[in-house]
Amino acid sequence: MKWSQRYRSSGSVAPGKMGGHRQCLLEPHRAFIAERIAQTPHLTLHGLKAELAARGVSVSHDTVWRFLRREGLRFKKNAVCA
């Protein structure tokens, strides 16, 4: 049984720590992202992702979206009237 192995190796049957907190990859780039949104409000998430990739930051579309939402850095896309 796993608990008996744990007891022999550590002297305790308490479960080990699981999970943890991962630091956001985009946190060091917050100032750059905020500046780009302020300069170019029509910038898309894919465009922002491409600009980050040019700076050497490889992240997914979803990572950019979640970072913007969490940080309150929202930008509104204007509908194009034809």
C-alpha positions as CSV (number, residue, x, y, z in Angstrom):
1,M,0.0,0.0,0.0
2,K,1.1,3.5,-0.8
3,W,0.5,4.8,2.7
4,S,2.8,2.2,4.3
5,Q,5.6,3.1,1.8
6,R,5.1,6.7,2.6
7,Y,5.3,5.9,6.3
8,R,8.5,3.9,5.9
9,S,10.2,6.6,3.8
10,S,9.1,9.7,5.7
11,G,7.8,8.6,9.0
12,S,4.3,10.0,8.3
13,V,1.2,8.8,6.5
14,A,0.2,12.4,5.7
15,P,-0.3,13.0,2.0
16,G,2.4,15.0,0.2
17,K,1.8,18.5,-1.2
18,M,0.0,18.6,-4.6
19,G,-0.2,21.3,-7.1
20,G,1.1,24.7,-6.5
21,H,1.0,28.2,-7.9
22,R,2.5,29.0,-11.4
23,Q,3.6,32.5,-12.0
24,C,1.9,34.0,-15.1
25,L,4.2,34.1,-18.1
26,L,2.9,37.5,-19.1
27,E,3.3,39.3,-15.8
28,P,6.8,40.7,-16.6
29,H,5.3,42.1,-19.9
30,R,2.3,43.9,-18.3
31,A,3.6,47.4,-19.0
32,F,4.3,46.5,-22.7
33,I,0.8,45.0,-23.1
34,A,-0.9,48.0,-21.4
35,E,1.0,50.4,-23.6
36,R,0.2,48.5,-26.8
37,I,-3.5,48.5,-25.9
38,A,-3.5,52.2,-25.2
39,Q,-1.6,53.0,-28.4
40,T,-3.7,50.7,-30.6
41,P,-7.1,50.1,-29.2
42,H,-8.2,48.1,-32.3
43,L,-5.4,45.5,-31.7
44,T,-6.7,42.0,-31.8
45,L,-5.7,39.2,-29.4
46,H,-3.9,37.4,-32.2
47,G,-2.1,40.6,-33.1
48,L,-1.0,41.1,-29.5
49,K,0.1,37.4,-29.4
50,A,2.2,38.0,-32.6
51,E,3.8,41.1,-31.1
52,L,4.7,39.2,-27.9
53,A,6.1,36.3,-30.1
54,A,8.3,38.9,-31.8
55,R,9.7,39.8,-28.4
56,G,10.4,36.1,-27.7
57,V,7.3,35.4,-25.6
58,S,5.5,32.3,-26.9
59,V,2.0,32.0,-25.4
60,S,-1.3,30.8,-26.6
61,H,-4.3,33.0,-27.6
62,D,-6.1,31.8,-24.4
63,T,-3.2,32.8,-22.2
64,V,-3.3,36.4,-23.6
65,W,-7.1,36.5,-23.1
66,R,-7.0,35.2,-19.5
67,F,-4.2,37.7,-18.6
68,L,-6.1,40.6,-20.0
69,R,-9.2,39.6,-18.2
70,R,-7.5,39.0,-14.9
71,E,-5.6,42.3,-15.1
72,G,-8.6,44.4,-16.2
73,L,-6.8,45.4,-19.4
74,R,-9.8,45.2,-21.6
75,F,-10.2,46.8,-25.0
76,K,-13.4,47.1,-26.9
77,K,-13.5,46.3,-30.6
78,N,-15.7,48.7,-32.6
79,A,-18.0,47.1,-35.2
80,V,-17.2,48.1,-38.7
81,C,-20.3,49.5,-40.4
82,A,-20.5,48.8,-44.1
